Amino acid sequence: MTHDLSWRHARTERVGAIATSQFVGPGDDSIQLSGLIAPPLTGQYSSLATLREMADTGRPWALVTGDGLLLGAFAITTLKETQSLFFPDGTPRKVEFQLGLERVPDEAMAEAQP
């Protein structure tokens, strides 16, 4: 997992002096998750189909760590798959993937509920 955070600082140029800056709040919050599916050893092909379906909705999803810490509401922005080691019928034995997530306001979770 790669977690990228940023903070915004507005800058004002000044004649003959260094620009001033003011903290204006948090910036982008993005997460990249990498994974591997290698049926029948680990994972199922349908897991990637589920991720695609979740992304197709455009809805935010709660992201929770393995130990139960809620990281917030995140939207799926990218899914990259790399297939290799194919069976004779063309089915991949190994699928590596990277999932890109962007933080959205927590209120978006409530608004997205039917």
Wavefront OBJ file of the C-alpha trace (Angstrom):
o trace
v 0.000 0.000 0.000
v 1.218 3.473 -0.883
v -0.494 6.388 0.846
v 0.113 9.893 -0.564
v -1.013 12.924 1.428
v -0.606 16.612 0.676
v -1.351 19.945 2.343
v -2.199 23.173 0.540
v -0.385 26.480 1.014
v -1.588 29.581 -0.838
v 1.255 31.843 -1.964
v 1.246 35.586 -2.516
v 4.101 37.147 -4.452
v 5.730 40.287 -3.037
v 7.946 42.802 -4.822
v 11.538 42.577 -3.624
v 10.816 39.928 -0.982
v 10.170 36.247 -0.598
v 6.589 35.212 -1.312
v 4.331 34.786 1.699
v 2.350 31.638 2.237
v -0.671 30.632 4.236
v -1.826 27.142 5.130
v -5.287 26.641 3.612
v -5.999 23.031 4.564
v -5.459 19.452 3.548
v -4.880 18.603 -0.090
v -5.181 15.375 -2.019
v -5.255 12.022 -0.256
v -4.662 9.023 -2.488
v -3.891 5.371 -1.953
v -2.418 2.767 -4.294
v -3.013 -0.869 -3.396
v -1.172 -3.714 -5.108
v -2.312 -7.298 -5.135
v -1.974 -10.705 -6.720
v -4.557 -13.278 -7.720
v -3.347 -16.783 -8.560
v -6.277 -19.204 -8.518
v -6.521 -21.826 -7.123
v -3.709 -20.803 -4.729
v -5.015 -17.396 -3.719
v -7.887 -15.173 -4.751
v -10.575 -15.442 -7.406
v -10.968 -13.794 -10.806
v -14.403 -12.606 -9.705
v -12.756 -10.303 -7.137
v -11.490 -8.065 -9.943
v -14.926 -8.095 -11.560
v -16.373 -6.922 -8.233
v -13.835 -4.075 -8.063
v -14.769 -3.021 -11.629
v -18.469 -3.046 -10.695
v -17.764 -0.931 -7.604
v -15.780 1.574 -9.702
v -18.539 1.714 -12.352
v -20.993 3.049 -9.770
v -18.852 6.145 -9.143
v -19.807 5.898 -5.471
v -17.391 6.367 -2.591
v -16.608 3.349 -0.439
v -15.435 3.121 3.163
v -11.785 2.076 3.386
v -10.955 0.124 6.525
v -7.532 -1.270 7.478
v -7.054 -4.909 8.445
v -7.070 -3.958 12.133
v -10.373 -2.051 11.865
v -9.182 1.567 11.517
v -11.538 3.570 9.277
v -9.446 5.628 6.837
v -12.459 7.416 5.348
v -14.475 7.552 2.139
v -12.568 6.735 -1.055
v -13.559 6.506 -4.710
v -11.953 3.975 -7.028
v -10.167 5.913 -9.776
v -7.958 3.322 -11.473
v -7.563 -0.440 -11.788
v -4.569 -1.812 -13.661
v -4.267 -5.548 -14.325
v -1.265 -7.504 -15.572
v -1.967 -11.108 -16.602
v 0.752 -13.735 -17.031
v 1.552 -17.465 -16.893
v -1.365 -18.625 -19.026
v -3.103 -22.010 -19.035
v -3.471 -23.692 -22.468
v -7.019 -22.268 -22.781
v -5.705 -18.696 -22.344
v -6.812 -18.223 -18.734
v -4.118 -16.442 -16.735
v -2.576 -18.348 -13.842
v -1.401 -15.083 -12.307
v -3.031 -11.629 -12.289
v -1.249 -8.742 -10.597
v -3.230 -5.558 -10.045
v -2.925 -2.008 -8.773
v -5.968 -0.203 -7.413
v -6.008 3.606 -7.264
v -8.198 5.322 -4.665
v -8.884 9.032 -4.063
v -10.286 10.436 -0.815
v -13.666 12.139 -1.042
v -15.500 14.092 1.682
v -17.007 11.771 4.278
v -20.426 13.351 3.644
v -20.318 11.783 0.167
v -20.869 8.389 1.800
v -24.241 9.470 3.207
v -25.251 11.181 -0.049
v -24.400 8.072 -2.090
v -26.694 5.760 -0.082
v -29.977 4.910 -1.871
l 1 2 3 4 5 6 7 8 9 10 11 12 13 14 15 16 17 18 19 20 21 22 23 24 25 26 27 28 29 30 31 32 33 34 35 36 37 38 39 40 41 42 43 44 45 46 47 48 49 50 51 52 53 54 55 56 57 58 59 60 61 62 63 64 65 66 67 68 69 70 71 72 73 74 75 76 77 78 79 80 81 82 83 84 85 86 87 88 89 90 91 92 93 94 95 96 97 98 99 100 101 102 103 104 105 106 107 108 109 110 111 112 113 114
